[in-house]
Structure formats: C-alpha cells, structure tokens
C-alpha cells in the first residue's frame, strides 16, 4: 500500500528528535562532570531537614486538631491536639543542633530561628489539654507554622544545592553518557516504527473515508426525498438525484457551488417563493446556536404537495468553514391522500358508534314511554285516576328526556349554547328523588340532598337535569353489584381566584382531572356533587374522560357523549367539572355552577311540568294552513289549533298546500309548515309564494334540525318564527302568538 504523503515530515521529525537526544546526552555529560567536583552530603543538614519536617508536621497537626475540636467537639480531636503539643514540647530539646546547622549554612535566618525558639518555649509551658490553650495560643501556633514554612523553603533550596554538589562529585559521568547514547538510539528506533505504523493507518483511514463517502452518496440517491447541503455562504455542496424530481426541475439544474438565492428565485409558485430568504438562514448561522428545523407544506411547481425542511448544522469545534444547512424536500401527496382517507374512515366509524349509541338510548326512552302508556291504558277505571296520571307523567317525562337528548346532541355537534335561567336546586332534587329510583334500580341506594338552603344557579333546567342523569347512569354502570349514590350540593364562596385542583383531597380520592385548568373566578358558586361507591376509574379512563365518543361500555351500549355533553354544559354556564377517584373509594363528579346574579329579584325557573292548555291570544277565528308530510305530526298540530278555535286547512306537501290555499275561501292568516317538504316546493319556497299572495300572513317554520338558538334560515319570510321538533302544545301556541305579533309589526 502506498505511503502517506506526510512521510517526509515524519522523517524530518525523526532527525529533529535525534538531535535533541544528542543534545540531552551532552548536557547530561556536562552535568555529571560538574557534580563530580563537589563533596559528600552533609549528614547534619539531612538530620536538620528531618527535624524541621517533624516540627512542621506537629505544628500543623496541633492547629488542625484544635480547629476540628472547635467545630465538632469530638474527643478524637482533643486527643490529637494533646499529642501534637506534647510532641512540640519534646522536640524543643533538639532545637539547638537544628539552629547551629542553619546558622552555618547561610545568613538571613536569625529572625525566623528566634521566632521558632520563642514559640517552642511558650508551647513547652502549655498543658496538653485543648480546653486549656492560652488566649493567644492560636497566634503562637500560626506564627510558629509561618516561620517553619520560611525555614522549610530555605532548607529546600539548600538541599537542591547540596544535591547538585553531590552529583558533581559522583563518578556517574561515564554511566550517564552511556545511558544517553542508548536512550537516543532506542528512541530513534521506536519513533521510526511508530511513524511508519501511523503512515499506514492514515492511508487506511483515507481509503475508508472514500468508501464511506461513496456509501453515503448511494444512500442519498436511494432516498425518496430530495436532499441538498449548503455551506454558510449559501453555496451548494452536495445533493442527490431525487431532489430535482421532487422539486420539478431539470436534472442538470443543480451544480456544485449553485447559490441558494438562484434556487429560491426558481422555486416560485403563483408569485410566491417556496423557500425562506437566505438572510434569515444567515442570521441563524451567525448566532451559532442550534435552532429547531423550519418545516413548511406547500404546492410545488409540478402541482405536487411538498414538505420542505431546513436544518442547520455546525462543526464540533465551531469552525466557521464547516457550518451550513440542509434542505430536504419530500412529496407528501400520497401521505395526505392516505390521511384524508383515514379521516373519512374514522368519521364513518364514529358515525356508526354514535348511531348505535343514540339508538340504544332512544330504545330505552321508547320502552319507558310505551310501557307507561300501556299501564295507563290498563288503569282506565275512575278509581285509578291518580295511578294513571302517575304513568302518564312518567311517559311525559321520558318524552321530555328524548327531546332534551336530541336538542343537546344538536347543540353539542353545532357548538351552540343556550340561554341560562335562574334555577333552584331544591326543585331538581325533589324532581329526581323519585325518578332516579326507577332509572338506577333497586340494588343501588339513592340519596338526594335537601337543597332548600342552596343558592339558585344560572343554568338551563333541561340541560342540568340531563347532565345529572348522565352522571347518575355512569355511576350505576360503575356499581354492577349495587352500592350507594349520593347527590348533594353546597354553597362555596371564593374571595380570590381558586385553583380547584389544589383543594384538599376528600374521601381518599386523590386522582383528579378538571375540565378547565384555569383558576375559578372569585365569587359565589354552587358545588353539585354526584358521588358513587363504585370501583373508581383508571388513569387511562381519566385521561380520555371528556373526549367525544370515548366510552368504556360495550359496542352499541353507549354513545360516548355523556361526559362530553356534561363538559359542554359546564362550558356554556362558564363553570367547571372536577372528577375525583381513588381505587376502591368510588368516584365523585363535581359540577361548579355560578350563582344566579340578582337571584333575589329574578323569578326562579322550576323543572318542566305537564303542559296545561294554552289559549290563543287572538280573540277572532283565524284561517290556518298546516303543511307537514308526517301525518301523525300534522294531525297533532291540526288538533291543537282546532281546539284553540281556528279554522285549519292541512296539506302533505308543497304542491298540495298551494292547491289548498288557492281553493280556500278568504285569506290565510297563518302558515305552519315544515322546512323539509317532499317535491319541488320546500317550506321556504312555499312560504315566500304564499306571503306574496297574502300580505298579512304570519309564518311558523317547523323542523327537527332546529334548536332554540338556531338562526333564521336563508330566504325565510320576514317576521317568521322557528319551532324546533319535538314540541309541545304550549310551545306551538307560543310560536303562533309570536309570529302573529311580529307580522303585525311589519
């Protein structure tokens, strides 16, 4: 294998190393000659150095042990101090010989020697007890330690001189020269071998780098996305073949050194460049910080959906010449089509789940309605009037629940809100007291609070009742073998904004989730709790609790909208829902409802009761045209209006209604029509045609798609009123009265 070109430099380095070794050997020989000229070591100086080290060690130990005793009051520190002081007192006897040696070796040591002697005399008079140290004892030890340090430094310099004198006077001159020669030869041989191995390793590394570059190039070309690497100056370094295909450019467009601005000016769709300005990238590179990638989705020049990503890179050593950015372009058309197909599939699955759940709930309601009506029909004797009325009330309530379920579902899907009223919870508790027993079953004990001293709240009665029923049904499902269900309320006042998650844990239910993490505004609130003794919820259930269509029930056994509707209700009244659970301690769902403003002056809204007959405010007889394709609903509307004393005409579709109106005697005072009618004439078109013929005609639109807050449909007659299905007699008559009044003001 060929040698690396740097081998010549290695040879020069070997020559330089040889010269250094020869020089070192010469210096060693000269040093040996100089050392041979001096005499033996002074044994007295060696003994003096040993004495000085022992004295210095004992002084340092005395200071350390004394400070340790002051800090910790440990007996070991006191013992250590006593031992060191005793040692210093004993060493005082050898001080004279030590002083003679130092005075002989040099001048300028008289002051440190005198200070050491005085300190040793003072220490010799001390008691070896750490508690009996004199007042100035710390200063004595410190002064002794400082002077010993001075003598130690001087002694070290003297020792170096003595060693030099010793080496000069030895007979190692020849041996040292021989050692220098042998060391130089061995160093030259070793350096030559190491440098040769390094040359081979460098050649192998270069070949490996070339192979790696080829593999990386093959890898880049095999990618389905386009990749371009630019330097910090905006010049193109590397790219793969797929880049031109993805961007819709010619394959020979990319060349080494292509400016980024040239590429940006080419990639323009509808007058808008697809790439970000180079100034932004240059500013990020100048900061030298790792910024997150910039990703954008757009339409390419060839009409494909593209995902462009720009990522910065920096050299590990921070070199400016090895920094830049990578631009990747991916065709995501297939992915977007797959995501859209998946979204449609998920919508269909959710629709199927919703349909199954709604069917289940309506079957239960129809069972209650039909069962109670059959029981009422069986009790047709005069003495059964009270019991028959009870069955009819139960059927009526089930019908109202189905109405509330439909309206709440539409409100949830359309994100519409209702207008809250002032509601007393005592009415809610008395209403639910007997109802929940039949819904929950005999295995569960139901306890409802009094509610007489609870503030009135600002909420829609039907939605609040539905929310509590949903929570009660969930609690029933959590107690399949029976248990206890409590519904209680209490008044709470917060002087400042309150974090509900920070409230004390109650009943050991330490795992909680809240519908809105923001603090609850200060003021008066009513807390309505629905508490069960079931098995509680897992963390997984708590995590998905408020998600629409999430349910733990079997397929078709629930809509998965119960808690979602409770959440929507709390958001409409600007309240909160807090769910607390904990193992086998059951679950507590708390509805935080705002207190009604000026509740003392506002009339309370009780829960709905069976409707009474409503008389039409018009004293004269009206001619009314009822248009409804459902015969049963049409008969109910015709009957209600006929009982109010009006002359009622009816039709099943728009064309028949037009013929009936044309054949009618006199003018039409009121049109009650469904919005969705079969045939070419729907409710809007029919009303506009008849309104053009009868100028003073009032209009009421009926539809099952309407809610109380639905806006007027496009093209509706001015002054028309909306009537949401299902409706009751008082609702129909109220809509008629409002439509007549509005038409009179037009």
ABEGO torsion letter per residue (X at the ends): XBBBAAAAAAAAAAAAAAAAAAAAAAAAAAAAAAAAABBBBBAAAAAAAAAAAAAAAAAAAAAAAAAAAAAAGBAAAAAAAAAAAAAAAAAAAAAAAAAAAAAAAEBGAAAAAAAAAAAAAAAAABBBBAAABBAAAAAAAAAAAAAAAAAAAAAAAAAAAAAAAAAAABAAAAAAAAAAAAAAAAAAAAAAAAAAAAAAAAAAAAAAAAAAAAAAAAAAAABABBBBBBBAAGBBABBBAAAAAAAGBBAAABBBGBBAAAAAAABBBGGBBABBBAAAAAAAAAAGBBBBBBBBBBBBAAGBBBBBBBBBBBBAAGBAAABEBBBBBBBAAAAAAAAAAAAAAAAAAAAAAAAAAAAAAAAAAAAAAAAAAAAAAABABAAAAAAAAAAAAAAAAAAAAAAAAAAAAAAAAAGBBBBBBBBBAAAAAAAAAAAAAAAAEAABBBBBBAGAABBBBBBBAAAAAAAAAAAAAAAAAABAAEEBBBBBBBBBBBABBBBAAABBBBGGBABBBBABABBBBBEBBBBBBBBBABAEBBAAAAAAAABBGBBABBBGABAGAAAAAAAAAAAAAGBBBBBBBBEAAEBBBBBBBBBBBGAAABBBBBBBBBBBBBBBABABBBBBBBBBABAAAAAAAAAAAAAAGBBBBBBABAAAAAAAAAABBEBBABBBBBABBBEABBAAAAAAAAAAABAABBBBBBBAABBAABBBBBGBBBGBBBBBOBBBAAAAAAAAAAAAAAAAAX
